[in-house]
Amino acid sequence: MRSTRIRAVALAVGLVAWNGLADPRLPARWQPLVRAGLGGVLMAATGARPGLRPPSVWSGLRVGAAAATAVSAGVAATSTVPVVRTGMRRKMLPERPGRWIALRIPLGTVWPEEAAFRGALGKVGSDAFGPAGGQLLQATAFGLSHIADARTAGEPVIPTVLVTGVAGWVFGWLAQRSASLAAPMLAHLAVNEAGALAALAYQAGPAPLPAPGSPP
């Protein structure tokens, strides 16, 4: 049992270290493929089951579609809030948004993160600490793994870690509920794609008019 727990904690620490130290140094061109490959290797090495074959995949698609619909509606609703719109207009976007939407988000973010955190770490964490403990471990590691992203984007670190940690817990709950990574993958994809499309739409539109009485 002790060795199992050490293995789980070591994997969590390794994922956080990889995302903070090694991943940012990868060539941008190869980053999605390296990430995707690493996710697959971790799944195989830990014996995690993705649940992407029938009958589990049907449950995953059903639960994931419902979650993705709710997420998309939430993004659409919150994007009408002035402070959110301002943040979207200021968000740093890649030079090739089409590649970002079609490749980097699904292959370079959603699959590797779900495979590594909800798949591999979720499996070894549950084996070591039970389902609830495994959930807490993977969600905590997921939040901490976004420290480098927050710093790069100029966003506050602590709120970013907390929000992504909660998101990781929800994604893990979806995976447990459906016995398939399809559910958290669809929800995760909806979060990232909806946010990306909203940011692109706002930055492509006309600049907002200044408020009455504000300096030019």
Buried (B, 14 or more C-beta within 10 A) or exposed (E): EEEEBEBBBEBBEBBBEBBBEEBEEEEEEEBBBBBBEBBBEBBEEBEBBBBEEEEBBBBBBBBBBBBBEEBBEEBEEBBEEEEBBEBBEEBEEEEEBEBBBEBBBBBBBBBBBBBBBBBBBBBBBBBBBEEEBBBBBBBBBBBBBBBBBBBEEEBEBEEBBEBBBEBBBBBBBBBBBBBBBBBBBBBBBBBBBBBBBBBBEBBEEEEEEEEEEEEE
